[in-house]
Amino acid sequence: MGKVGRRHFIRLAWLAIAAMAVFVWNKLTLNHQEMGKPKKRIFPFNKNKSVTFVGNYIIVNHEDVTKVLSSHCTHLGCTINQTENSRLVCPCHGSEYDLNGTVLKGPAYKNLKTIPSKIVADGTKIEIEG
């Protein structure tokens, strides 16, 4: 075994760094592509219940219309998990939304995000995208 010259060592080191950078870049972009795909989730659905909190979602069944809202308050992202007098109430700072996700009382000023969904054929489950 002979000695590895300084120039040869530096070339090998740069090649290793470049290969690692390509590997990391590939992982990050592929992970980003996976995260960009909407995920479909299926939850039990009770058409007789007007508001259901499940995970990151609020399922609202009001006036024969079913809507899924994000459960994250638009003020600071706290999870909305309670209702008072047909209002969705954030437990952190008291923001209130109506059952359509429209802000009624601040500090939040943006409405809740509506998430695409559909009732599964037998009517006992709801499929949520997102």
Secondary structure, 3 states (H helix, E strand, C coil): CCCCCHHHHHHHHHHHHHHHHHHHHHHHHHHHHHHHCCCEEEEECCCCCCEEEECCEEEEEECCEEEEEECECCCCCCECCEEECCEEECCCCCCEECCCCCEEECCCCCCCCEECEEECCCCCEEEEEC
